[in-house]
Amino acid sequence: MARVNDHYLKLRASYLFSETGRRVREFQAAHPDAKLIRLGIGDVTQPLPAAVIHAMHEAVDEMARAETFRGYPPETGWDFLVEAIARHDYGERGIKLAPDEIVVSDGAKSDTGNIQEIFGPDCVVALSDPVYPAYLDVTVMGGRAGNADANGRYDRVVYLPCTAENNFQPHLPDRPVDLIYLCYPNNPTGAVLTRAALKTWVDYARERNAVILYDAAYEAYIRDGEIPHSIYEIEGAREAAIEFRSFSKTAGFTGTRCAYTVVPKELQGRSGSGEAVSLNALWVRRQSTKFNGVAYVIQRGAAATYTDEGRRQVKGLVDHYMDNARIIRDGLEAAGLTVHGGRNAPYIWVKTPGRLSSWDFFDKLLNEAHVVGTPGAGFGPSGEGYVRLTAFGARAAAEEAVERIKTRVAL
């Protein structure tokens, strides 16, 4: 009998999503005529931009002709896409990136998990609390989390509480760490990091030889001109950070799958014997060995988001979702609730009224307003007392959800 990876057995059951699903199913069975509005899932709902569809159609036609057919893609991405990324996402902000520092992939979720493979099993991982659950799960799977206590906290993970008291910006770790996950604009709180705060993290990582794993999947939603869109806007970050970006929440690629990771050539780790090792070279080797690259048709669609027409259409999508966020935020504040986020991110972090727990308020919204959110406690202990709502819905749904909460829910 084959031996399994025992670290997988240390994973806690997906309590958050299994439990929300169970409660929603039971409610629907008891109230079959109720029309639910789902503001809990972070999936987009609007169709792909027309420029993307047009580019994909043209690429499909190319695949139908022998003279333009393409087989395996380059493991790190076609030149037309990586060059567009370097020019538009970074060059226009004064950031110089070489195309071979960019590696195209099928998703930021994949990359933020797979990146741990190039680091040693003894690396100490720091996570914000609350946190996107995948960061913790991959840490457990890789054997870097240790054992969980009765509250689900792992003894090798360094937790960084993000609360209203610290403006949802974590304090520096109180003990040495090697890998630091930061996601800003943040999922689930909707918070952002100021330039000064981000510089503090970069300086810390450089001084302590740590690596920041910076998830910037929601950077397109930033409205405040003073908030950095990339960690590489901070001096010294090329020596301290890996950045993850995605086309999922900007251009609607959640079901199409295209993203990329930036690993600067200055960024180095060390071998067991203490020698400096290029993390860029390790990541390219990992991807070249385990991943065959994103399909040509998909990469053509992604590249179309950088055309003049594509950029206008992507901006329209982002504006649509941010208008939803404003409607939800303003409506809930008018109803007397305390609301965070929704200004530079598509997530609205709602404080539960009175002494209601996250799950109690989830049930209250479900039963009284027929609105589905996500209990904040599912993102970590510091998420208790909050519910996350998302702006990734139709306009009518956002408006109706707010109206239901204002008129049906006893707050």
PyMOL commands that set and color helices and strands:
alter all, ss='L'
color gray80, all
select helices_A, chain A and resi 6-10+15-30+50-63+79-93+99-101+108-118+133-141+164-166+195-208+219-221+231-233+237-239+248-251+279-290+296-304+308-334+358-369+376-379+381-383+395-408
alter helices_A, ss='H'
color red, helices_A
select strands_A, chain A and resi 37-38+102-105+125-129+158-161+179-183+211-215+241-246+259-262+268-270+276-278+339-341+347-351+371-372+374-375+386-390
alter strands_A, ss='S'
color yellow, strands_A
deselect
rebuild
show_as cartoon
